[in-house]
Amino acid sequence: MQIHTEQNINVEDLGLELVDHGFIKIDSLHKTNIPGVFACGDNVTMMRSVANAVAQGSFVGAVVNKELAEETF
């Protein structure tokens, strides 16, 4: 079984900033440099584990929910 450790897309083509190790750069709320785009899990850290990905995904889901709830039209 082969384990892939690289991104399947070129995130730089999307305009996302990367950190030195090639992961997507995020702030403390997992926001990227593109408004409305969040990243978590294996895309943002070298710590590759299901538990970490689930925890980050839950956190980011709560952050996105908060932003959507506060959005005005």
PDB file of N, CA, C and O in Angstrom:
ATOM      1  N   MET A   1       0.839  -1.169   0.000  1.00  0.00           N
ATOM      2  CA  MET A   1       0.000   0.000   0.000  1.00  0.00           C
ATOM      3  C   MET A   1       0.892   1.242   0.000  1.00  0.00           C
ATOM      4  O   MET A   1       1.840   1.335   0.779  1.00  0.00           O
ATOM      5  N   GLN A   2       0.584   2.179  -0.866  1.00  0.00           N
ATOM      6  CA  GLN A   2       1.346   3.416  -0.955  1.00  0.00           C
ATOM      7  C   GLN A   2       0.610   4.529  -0.234  1.00  0.00           C
ATOM      8  O   GLN A   2      -0.595   4.703  -0.418  1.00  0.00           O
ATOM      9  N   ILE A   3       1.321   5.273   0.579  1.00  0.00           N
ATOM     10  CA  ILE A   3       0.742   6.406   1.293  1.00  0.00           C
ATOM     11  C   ILE A   3       1.183   7.686   0.599  1.00  0.00           C
ATOM     12  O   ILE A   3       2.377   7.956   0.469  1.00  0.00           O
ATOM     13  N   HIS A   4       0.231   8.451   0.165  1.00  0.00           N
ATOM     14  CA  HIS A   4       0.539   9.710  -0.521  1.00  0.00           C
ATOM     15  C   HIS A   4       0.764  10.811   0.507  1.00  0.00           C
ATOM     16  O   HIS A   4      -0.006  10.951   1.457  1.00  0.00           O
ATOM     17  N   THR A   5       1.806  11.577   0.313  1.00  0.00           N
ATOM     18  CA  THR A   5       2.121  12.655   1.251  1.00  0.00           C
ATOM     19  C   THR A   5       2.155  14.013   0.568  1.00  0.00           C
ATOM     20  O   THR A   5       2.585  14.991   1.179  1.00  0.00           O
ATOM     21  N   GLU A   6       1.716  14.101  -0.671  1.00  0.00           N
ATOM     22  CA  GLU A   6       1.733  15.368  -1.387  1.00  0.00           C
ATOM     23  C   GLU A   6       0.317  15.797  -1.723  1.00  0.00           C
ATOM     24  O   GLU A   6      -0.601  14.979  -1.781  1.00  0.00           O
ATOM     25  N   GLN A   7       0.155  17.110  -1.946  1.00  0.00           N
ATOM     26  CA  GLN A   7      -1.141  17.651  -2.342  1.00  0.00           C
ATOM     27  C   GLN A   7      -1.491  17.121  -3.732  1.00  0.00           C
ATOM     28  O   GLN A   7      -0.602  16.939  -4.564  1.00  0.00           O
ATOM     29  N   ASN A   8      -2.774  16.872  -3.991  1.00  0.00           N
ATOM     30  CA  ASN A   8      -3.228  16.425  -5.303  1.00  0.00           C
ATOM     31  C   ASN A   8      -3.421  17.578  -6.273  1.00  0.00           C
ATOM     32  O   ASN A   8      -3.502  17.361  -7.482  1.00  0.00           O
ATOM     33  N   ILE A   9      -3.495  18.791  -5.766  1.00  0.00           N
ATOM     34  CA  ILE A   9      -3.641  19.963  -6.615  1.00  0.00           C
ATOM     35  C   ILE A   9      -2.539  20.957  -6.257  1.00  0.00           C
ATOM     36  O   ILE A   9      -1.961  20.897  -5.172  1.00  0.00           O
ATOM     37  N   ASN A  10      -2.267  21.845  -7.157  1.00  0.00           N
ATOM     38  CA  ASN A  10      -1.280  22.876  -6.890  1.00  0.00           C
ATOM     39  C   ASN A  10      -1.989  24.050  -6.216  1.00  0.00           C
ATOM     40  O   ASN A  10      -2.578  24.898  -6.886  1.00  0.00           O
ATOM     41  N   VAL A  11      -1.927  24.088  -4.904  1.00  0.00           N
ATOM     42  CA  VAL A  11      -2.661  25.119  -4.161  1.00  0.00           C
ATOM     43  C   VAL A  11      -2.142  26.517  -4.454  1.00  0.00           C
ATOM     44  O   VAL A  11      -2.864  27.498  -4.274  1.00  0.00           O
ATOM     45  N   GLU A  12      -0.903  26.617  -4.902  1.00  0.00           N
ATOM     46  CA  GLU A  12      -0.385  27.944  -5.255  1.00  0.00           C
ATOM     47  C   GLU A  12      -1.131  28.500  -6.469  1.00  0.00           C
ATOM     48  O   GLU A  12      -1.305  29.713  -6.586  1.00  0.00           O
ATOM     49  N   ASP A  13      -1.572  27.620  -7.372  1.00  0.00           N
ATOM     50  CA  ASP A  13      -2.357  28.070  -8.524  1.00  0.00           C
ATOM     51  C   ASP A  13      -3.688  28.666  -8.083  1.00  0.00           C
ATOM     52  O   ASP A  13      -4.260  29.504  -8.779  1.00  0.00           O
ATOM     53  N   LEU A  14      -4.176  28.235  -6.936  1.00  0.00           N
ATOM     54  CA  LEU A  14      -5.417  28.785  -6.397  1.00  0.00           C
ATOM     55  C   LEU A  14      -5.184  30.110  -5.683  1.00  0.00           C
ATOM     56  O   LEU A  14      -6.139  30.812  -5.350  1.00  0.00           O
ATOM     57  N   GLY A  15      -3.921  30.455  -5.446  1.00  0.00           N
ATOM     58  CA  GLY A  15      -3.591  31.694  -4.758  1.00  0.00           C
ATOM     59  C   GLY A  15      -3.381  31.536  -3.268  1.00  0.00           C
ATOM     60  O   GLY A  15      -3.226  32.531  -2.559  1.00  0.00           O
ATOM     61  N   LEU A  16      -3.374  30.302  -2.776  1.00  0.00           N
ATOM     62  CA  LEU A  16      -3.169  30.068  -1.343  1.00  0.00           C
ATOM     63  C   LEU A  16      -1.696  30.211  -0.984  1.00  0.00           C
ATOM     64  O   LEU A  16      -0.819  29.729  -1.701  1.00  0.00           O
ATOM     65  N   GLU A  17      -1.439  30.879   0.133  1.00  0.00           N
ATOM     66  CA  GLU A  17      -0.068  30.999   0.626  1.00  0.00           C
ATOM     67  C   GLU A  17       0.320  29.709   1.338  1.00  0.00           C
ATOM     68  O   GLU A  17      -0.512  29.061   1.974  1.00  0.00           O
ATOM     69  N   LEU A  18       1.589  29.347   1.221  1.00  0.00           N
ATOM     70  CA  LEU A  18       2.101  28.155   1.869  1.00  0.00           C
ATOM     71  C   LEU A  18       3.174  28.522   2.876  1.00  0.00           C
ATOM     72  O   LEU A  18       3.822  29.562   2.756  1.00  0.00           O
ATOM     73  N   VAL A  19       3.360  27.659   3.877  1.00  0.00           N
ATOM     74  CA  VAL A  19       4.458  27.822   4.827  1.00  0.00           C
ATOM     75  C   VAL A  19       5.687  27.135   4.248  1.00  0.00           C
ATOM     76  O   VAL A  19       5.599  26.499   3.198  1.00  0.00           O
ATOM     77  N   ASP A  20       6.831  27.253   4.915  1.00  0.00           N
ATOM     78  CA  ASP A  20       8.084  26.712   4.401  1.00  0.00           C
ATOM     79  C   ASP A  20       8.040  25.222   4.081  1.00  0.00           C
ATOM     80  O   ASP A  20       8.708  24.782   3.146  1.00  0.00           O
ATOM     81  N   HIS A  21       7.282  24.446   4.822  1.00  0.00           N
ATOM     82  CA  HIS A  21       7.237  22.996   4.610  1.00  0.00           C
ATOM     83  C   HIS A  21       6.229  22.582   3.540  1.00  0.00           C
ATOM     84  O   HIS A  21       6.072  21.391   3.274  1.00  0.00           O
ATOM     85  N   GLY A  22       5.547  23.544   2.926  1.00  0.00           N
ATOM     86  CA  GLY A  22       4.621  23.255   1.843  1.00  0.00           C
ATOM     87  C   GLY A  22       3.175  23.084   2.247  1.00  0.00           C
ATOM     88  O   GLY A  22       2.338  22.735   1.415  1.00  0.00           O
ATOM     89  N   PHE A  23       2.866  23.322   3.511  1.00  0.00           N
ATOM     90  CA  PHE A  23       1.488  23.227   3.967  1.00  0.00           C
ATOM     91  C   PHE A  23       0.787  24.564   3.783  1.00  0.00           C
ATOM     92  O   PHE A  23       1.436  25.604   3.672  1.00  0.00           O
ATOM     93  N   ILE A  24      -0.546  24.532   3.751  1.00  0.00           N
ATOM     94  CA  ILE A  24      -1.325  25.752   3.574  1.00  0.00           C
ATOM     95  C   ILE A  24      -1.191  26.621   4.815  1.00  0.00           C
ATOM     96  O   ILE A  24      -1.344  26.143   5.939  1.00  0.00           O
ATOM     97  N   LYS A  25      -0.905  27.901   4.605  1.00  0.00           N
ATOM     98  CA  LYS A  25      -0.763  28.848   5.709  1.00  0.00           C
ATOM     99  C   LYS A  25      -2.147  29.246   6.218  1.00  0.00           C
ATOM    100  O   LYS A  25      -3.023  29.637   5.447  1.00  0.00           O
ATOM    101  N   ILE A  26      -2.321  29.135   7.547  1.00  0.00           N
ATOM    102  CA  ILE A  26      -3.596  29.490   8.175  1.00  0.00           C
ATOM    103  C   ILE A  26      -3.351  30.379   9.388  1.00  0.00           C
ATOM    104  O   ILE A  26      -2.238  30.454   9.910  1.00  0.00           O
ATOM    105  N   ASP A  27      -4.419  31.052   9.826  1.00  0.00           N
ATOM    106  CA  ASP A  27      -4.333  31.799  11.073  1.00  0.00           C
ATOM    107  C   ASP A  27      -4.910  30.939  12.198  1.00  0.00           C
ATOM    108  O   ASP A  27      -5.160  29.750  12.001  1.00  0.00           O
ATOM    109  N   SER A  28      -5.120  31.524  13.364  1.00  0.00           N
ATOM    110  CA  SER A  28      -5.583  30.743  14.524  1.00  0.00           C
ATOM    111  C   SER A  28      -7.002  30.198  14.353  1.00  0.00           C
ATOM    112  O   SER A  28      -7.407  29.291  15.079  1.00  0.00           O
ATOM    113  N   LEU A  29      -7.761  30.748  13.396  1.00  0.00           N
ATOM    114  CA  LEU A  29      -9.114  30.254  13.129  1.00  0.00           C
ATOM    115  C   LEU A  29      -9.159  29.402  11.859  1.00  0.00           C
ATOM    116  O   LEU A  29     -10.235  29.111  11.335  1.00  0.00           O
ATOM    117  N   HIS A  30      -7.988  29.007  11.372  1.00  0.00           N
ATOM    118  CA  HIS A  30      -7.827  28.165  10.182  1.00  0.00           C
ATOM    119  C   HIS A  30      -8.256  28.864   8.899  1.00  0.00           C
ATOM    120  O   HIS A  30      -8.583  28.205   7.912  1.00  0.00           O
ATOM    121  N   LYS A  31      -8.256  30.196   8.906  1.00  0.00           N
ATOM    122  CA  LYS A  31      -8.555  30.953   7.696  1.00  0.00           C
ATOM    123  C   LYS A  31      -7.286  31.035   6.859  1.00  0.00           C
ATOM    124  O   LYS A  31      -6.187  31.175   7.396  1.00  0.00           O
ATOM    125  N   THR A  32      -7.441  30.948   5.548  1.00  0.00           N
ATOM    126  CA  THR A  32      -6.316  31.118   4.637  1.00  0.00           C
ATOM    127  C   THR A  32      -6.250  32.587   4.222  1.00  0.00           C
ATOM    128  O   THR A  32      -7.009  33.419   4.721  1.00  0.00           O
ATOM    129  N   ASN A  33      -5.347  32.890   3.317  1.00  0.00           N
ATOM    130  CA  ASN A  33      -5.233  34.259   2.829  1.00  0.00           C
ATOM    131  C   ASN A  33      -6.364  34.635   1.874  1.00  0.00           C
ATOM    132  O   ASN A  33      -6.495  35.800   1.497  1.00  0.00           O
ATOM    133  N   ILE A  34      -7.180  33.660   1.481  1.00  0.00           N
ATOM    134  CA  ILE A  34      -8.316  33.927   0.597  1.00  0.00           C
ATOM    135  C   ILE A  34      -9.586  33.994   1.455  1.00  0.00           C
ATOM    136  O   ILE A  34      -9.914  33.029   2.145  1.00  0.00           O
ATOM    137  N   PRO A  35     -10.300  35.121   1.417  1.00  0.00           N
ATOM    138  CA  PRO A  35     -11.514  35.255   2.242  1.00  0.00           C
ATOM    139  C   PRO A  35     -12.522  34.133   1.958  1.00  0.00           C
ATOM    140  O   PRO A  35     -12.819  33.822   0.805  1.00  0.00           O
ATOM    141  N   GLY A  36     -13.036  33.538   3.035  1.00  0.00           N
ATOM    142  CA  GLY A  36     -14.020  32.475   2.905  1.00  0.00           C
ATOM    143  C   GLY A  36     -13.455  31.092   2.657  1.00  0.00           C
ATOM    144  O   GLY A  36     -14.208  30.129   2.511  1.00  0.00           O
ATOM    145  N   VAL A  37     -12.124  30.983   2.608  1.00  0.00           N
ATOM    146  CA  VAL A  37     -11.485  29.677   2.385  1.00  0.00           C
ATOM    147  C   VAL A  37     -10.752  29.276   3.658  1.00  0.00           C
ATOM    148  O   VAL A  37      -9.905  30.013   4.163  1.00  0.00           O
ATOM    149  N   PHE A  38     -11.092  28.101   4.163  1.00  0.00           N
ATOM    150  CA  PHE A  38     -10.502  27.558   5.380  1.00  0.00           C
ATOM    151  C   PHE A  38      -9.739  26.288   5.028  1.00  0.00           C
ATOM    152  O   PHE A  38     -10.012  25.657   4.007  1.00  0.00           O
ATOM    153  N   ALA A  39      -8.784  25.914   5.872  1.00  0.00           N
ATOM    154  CA  ALA A  39      -8.035  24.676   5.652  1.00  0.00           C
ATOM    155  C   ALA A  39      -7.770  24.006   6.995  1.00  0.00           C
ATOM    156  O   ALA A  39      -7.645  24.676   8.020  1.00  0.00           O
ATOM    157  N   CYS A  40      -7.685  22.671   6.979  1.00  0.00           N
ATOM    158  CA  CYS A  40      -7.411  21.937   8.209  1.00  0.00           C
ATOM    159  C   CYS A  40      -6.880  20.550   7.883  1.00  0.00           C
ATOM    160  O   CYS A  40      -6.806  20.159   6.718  1.00  0.00           O
ATOM    161  N   GLY A  41      -6.517  19.821   8.911  1.00  0.00           N
ATOM    162  CA  GLY A  41      -6.062  18.439   8.754  1.00  0.00           C
ATOM    163  C   GLY A  41      -4.695  18.327   8.099  1.00  0.00           C
ATOM    164  O   GLY A  41      -3.795  19.122   8.370  1.00  0.00           O
ATOM    165  N   ASP A  42      -4.550  17.330   7.232  1.00  0.00           N
ATOM    166  CA  ASP A  42      -3.261  17.041   6.595  1.00  0.00           C
ATOM    167  C   ASP A  42      -2.767  18.183   5.716  1.00  0.00           C
ATOM    168  O   ASP A  42      -1.585  18.223   5.373  1.00  0.00           O
ATOM    169  N   ASN A  43      -3.647  19.113   5.345  1.00  0.00           N
ATOM    170  CA  ASN A  43      -3.242  20.231   4.487  1.00  0.00           C
ATOM    171  C   ASN A  43      -2.467  21.308   5.227  1.00  0.00           C
ATOM    172  O   ASN A  43      -1.805  22.135   4.600  1.00  0.00           O
ATOM    173  N   VAL A  44      -2.540  21.308   6.565  1.00  0.00           N
ATOM    174  CA  VAL A  44      -1.953  22.411   7.312  1.00  0.00           C
ATOM    175  C   VAL A  44      -0.904  21.994   8.341  1.00  0.00           C
ATOM    176  O   VAL A  44      -0.295  22.856   8.974  1.00  0.00           O
ATOM    177  N   THR A  45      -0.680  20.696   8.521  1.00  0.00           N
ATOM    178  CA  THR A  45       0.254  20.255   9.555  1.00  0.00           C
ATOM    179  C   THR A  45       0.948  18.959   9.168  1.00  0.00           C
ATOM    180  O   THR A  45       0.426  18.167   8.384  1.00  0.00           O
ATOM    181  N   MET A  46       2.123  18.757   9.726  1.00  0.00           N
ATOM    182  CA  MET A  46       2.840  17.499   9.500  1.00  0.00           C
ATOM    183  C   MET A  46       2.288  16.385  10.378  1.00  0.00           C
ATOM    184  O   MET A  46       2.604  15.216  10.157  1.00  0.00           O
ATOM    185  N   MET A  47       1.472  16.722  11.366  1.00  0.00           N
ATOM    186  CA  MET A  47       0.902  15.720  12.256  1.00  0.00           C
ATOM    187  C   MET A  47      -0.286  15.056  11.565  1.00  0.00           C
ATOM    188  O   MET A  47      -1.418  15.531  11.661  1.00  0.00           O
ATOM    189  N   ARG A  48      -0.019  13.973  10.883  1.00  0.00           N
ATOM    190  CA  ARG A  48      -1.052  13.280  10.108  1.00  0.00           C
ATOM    191  C   ARG A  48      -1.680  12.187  10.955  1.00  0.00           C
ATOM    192  O   ARG A  48      -1.100  11.118  11.143  1.00  0.00           O
ATOM    193  N   SER A  49      -2.871  12.467  11.460  1.00  0.00           N
ATOM    194  CA  SER A  49      -3.611  11.459  12.207  1.00  0.00           C
ATOM    195  C   SER A  49      -5.093  11.725  12.030  1.00  0.00           C
ATOM    196  O   SER A  49      -5.516  12.864  11.832  1.00  0.00           O
ATOM    197  N   VAL A  50      -5.870  10.666  12.103  1.00  0.00           N
ATOM    198  CA  VAL A  50      -7.310  10.805  11.970  1.00  0.00           C
ATOM    199  C   VAL A  50      -7.861  11.668  13.106  1.00  0.00           C
ATOM    200  O   VAL A  50      -8.709  12.532  12.886  1.00  0.00           O
ATOM    201  N   ALA A  51      -7.369  11.423  14.321  1.00  0.00           N
ATOM    202  CA  ALA A  51      -7.858  12.186  15.472  1.00  0.00           C
ATOM    203  C   ALA A  51      -7.614  13.683  15.295  1.00  0.00           C
ATOM    204  O   ALA A  51      -8.490  14.497  15.588  1.00  0.00           O
ATOM    205  N   ASN A  52      -6.441  14.040  14.821  1.00  0.00           N
ATOM    206  CA  ASN A  52      -6.110  15.444  14.598  1.00  0.00           C
ATOM    207  C   ASN A  52      -6.997  16.040  13.509  1.00  0.00           C
ATOM    208  O   ASN A  52      -7.497  17.155  13.659  1.00  0.00           O
ATOM    209  N   ALA A  53      -7.195  15.314  12.424  1.00  0.00           N
ATOM    210  CA  ALA A  53      -8.022  15.811  11.331  1.00  0.00           C
ATOM    211  C   ALA A  53      -9.472  16.005  11.782  1.00  0.00           C
ATOM    212  O   ALA A  53     -10.109  16.994  11.419  1.00  0.00           O
ATOM    213  N   VAL A  54      -9.987  15.069  12.565  1.00  0.00           N
ATOM    214  CA  VAL A  54     -11.363  15.180  13.061  1.00  0.00           C
ATOM    215  C   VAL A  54     -11.497  16.375  13.998  1.00  0.00           C
ATOM    216  O   VAL A  54     -12.462  17.135  13.906  1.00  0.00           O
ATOM    217  N   ALA A  55     -10.539  16.541  14.889  1.00  0.00           N
ATOM    218  CA  ALA A  55     -10.587  17.667  15.836  1.00  0.00           C
ATOM    219  C   ALA A  55     -10.527  18.998  15.091  1.00  0.00           C
ATOM    220  O   ALA A  55     -11.316  19.901  15.369  1.00  0.00           O
ATOM    221  N   GLN A  56      -9.597  19.122  14.146  1.00  0.00           N
ATOM    222  CA  GLN A  56      -9.495  20.366  13.394  1.00  0.00           C
ATOM    223  C   GLN A  56     -10.739  20.604  12.547  1.00  0.00           C
ATOM    224  O   GLN A  56     -11.210  21.737  12.443  1.00  0.00           O
ATOM    225  N   GLY A  57     -11.272  19.548  11.941  1.00  0.00           N
ATOM    226  CA  GLY A  57     -12.476  19.686  11.131  1.00  0.00           C
ATOM    227  C   GLY A  57     -13.661  20.153  11.951  1.00  0.00           C
ATOM    228  O   GLY A  57     -14.446  20.983  11.492  1.00  0.00           O
ATOM    229  N   SER A  58     -13.798  19.630  13.158  1.00  0.00           N
ATOM    230  CA  SER A  58     -14.886  20.060  14.045  1.00  0.00           C
ATOM    231  C   SER A  58     -14.736  21.530  14.421  1.00  0.00           C
ATOM    232  O   SER A  58     -15.711  22.281  14.430  1.00  0.00           O
ATOM    233  N   PHE A  59     -13.506  21.930  14.732  1.00  0.00           N
ATOM    234  CA  PHE A  59     -13.240  23.319  15.088  1.00  0.00           C
ATOM    235  C   PHE A  59     -13.559  24.238  13.920  1.00  0.00           C
ATOM    236  O   PHE A  59     -14.251  25.243  14.084  1.00  0.00           O
ATOM    237  N   VAL A  60     -13.055  23.894  12.737  1.00  0.00           N
ATOM    238  CA  VAL A  60     -13.277  24.738  11.567  1.00  0.00           C
ATOM    239  C   VAL A  60     -14.760  24.798  11.217  1.00  0.00           C
ATOM    240  O   VAL A  60     -15.259  25.845  10.805  1.00  0.00           O
ATOM    241  N   GLY A  61     -15.461  23.688  11.378  1.00  0.00           N
ATOM    242  CA  GLY A  61     -16.906  23.692  11.142  1.00  0.00           C
ATOM    243  C   GLY A  61     -17.621  24.684  12.043  1.00  0.00           C
ATOM    244  O   GLY A  61     -18.531  25.388  11.604  1.00  0.00           O
ATOM    245  N   ALA A  62     -17.209  24.740  13.309  1.00  0.00           N
ATOM    246  CA  ALA A  62     -17.811  25.697  14.247  1.00  0.00           C
ATOM    247  C   ALA A  62     -17.489  27.134  13.849  1.00  0.00           C
ATOM    248  O   ALA A  62     -18.347  28.011  13.950  1.00  0.00           O
ATOM    249  N   VAL A  63     -16.264  27.379  13.399  1.00  0.00           N
ATOM    250  CA  VAL A  63     -15.865  28.728  12.972  1.00  0.00           C
ATOM    251  C   VAL A  63     -16.668  29.146  11.744  1.00  0.00           C
ATOM    252  O   VAL A  63     -17.164  30.271  11.682  1.00  0.00           O
ATOM    253  N   VAL A  64     -16.798  28.258  10.777  1.00  0.00           N
ATOM    254  CA  VAL A  64     -17.573  28.567   9.569  1.00  0.00           C
ATOM    255  C   VAL A  64     -19.039  28.815   9.932  1.00  0.00           C
ATOM    256  O   VAL A  64     -19.654  29.752   9.423  1.00  0.00           O
ATOM    257  N   ASN A  65     -19.594  27.987  10.801  1.00  0.00           N
ATOM    258  CA  ASN A  65     -20.983  28.173  11.238  1.00  0.00           C
ATOM    259  C   ASN A  65     -21.172  29.544  11.876  1.00  0.00           C
ATOM    260  O   ASN A  65     -22.159  30.225  11.600  1.00  0.00           O
ATOM    261  N   LYS A  66     -20.239  29.953  12.723  1.00  0.00           N
ATOM    262  CA  LYS A  66     -20.315  31.267  13.377  1.00  0.00           C
ATOM    263  C   LYS A  66     -20.288  32.376  12.326  1.00  0.00           C
ATOM    264  O   LYS A  66     -21.089  33.308  12.383  1.00  0.00           O
ATOM    265  N   GLU A  67     -19.370  32.274  11.370  1.00  0.00           N
ATOM    266  CA  GLU A  67     -19.279  33.310  10.350  1.00  0.00           C
ATOM    267  C   GLU A  67     -20.541  33.391   9.497  1.00  0.00           C
ATOM    268  O   GLU A  67     -21.001  34.480   9.154  1.00  0.00           O
ATOM    269  N   LEU A  68     -21.095  32.230   9.160  1.00  0.00           N
ATOM    270  CA  LEU A  68     -22.320  32.235   8.354  1.00  0.00           C
ATOM    271  C   LEU A  68     -23.498  32.797   9.153  1.00  0.00           C
ATOM    272  O   LEU A  68     -24.330  33.519   8.603  1.00  0.00           O
ATOM    273  N   ALA A  69     -23.570  32.472  10.439  1.00  0.00           N
ATOM    274  CA  ALA A  69     -24.659  32.971  11.279  1.00  0.00           C
ATOM    275  C   ALA A  69     -24.591  34.478  11.455  1.00  0.00           C
ATOM    276  O   ALA A  69     -25.623  35.130  11.612  1.00  0.00           O
ATOM    277  N   GLU A  70     -23.393  35.036  11.433  1.00  0.00           N
ATOM    278  CA  GLU A  70     -23.222  36.480  11.629  1.00  0.00           C
ATOM    279  C   GLU A  70     -23.243  37.257  10.311  1.00  0.00           C
ATOM    280  O   GLU A  70     -23.203  38.487  10.319  1.00  0.00           O
ATOM    281  N   GLU A  71     -23.304  36.559   9.196  1.00  0.00           N
ATOM    282  CA  GLU A  71     -23.276  37.221   7.901  1.00  0.00           C
ATOM    283  C   GLU A  71     -24.555  38.004   7.675  1.00  0.00           C
ATOM    284  O   GLU A  71     -25.649  37.529   7.979  1.00  0.00           O
ATOM    285  N   THR A  72     -24.412  39.202   7.142  1.00  0.00           N
ATOM    286  CA  THR A  72     -25.577  40.028   6.835  1.00  0.00           C
ATOM    287  C   THR A  72     -25.724  40.127   5.318  1.00  0.00           C
ATOM    288  O   THR A  72     -24.749  40.118   4.566  1.00  0.00           O
ATOM    289  N   PHE A  73     -26.975  40.221   4.909  1.00  0.00           N
ATOM    290  CA  PHE A  73     -27.253  40.287   3.469  1.00  0.00           C
ATOM    291  C   PHE A  73     -27.861  41.611   3.113  1.00  0.00           C
ATOM    292  O   PHE A  73     -28.166  41.856   1.945  1.00  0.00           O
TER     293      PHE A  73
END
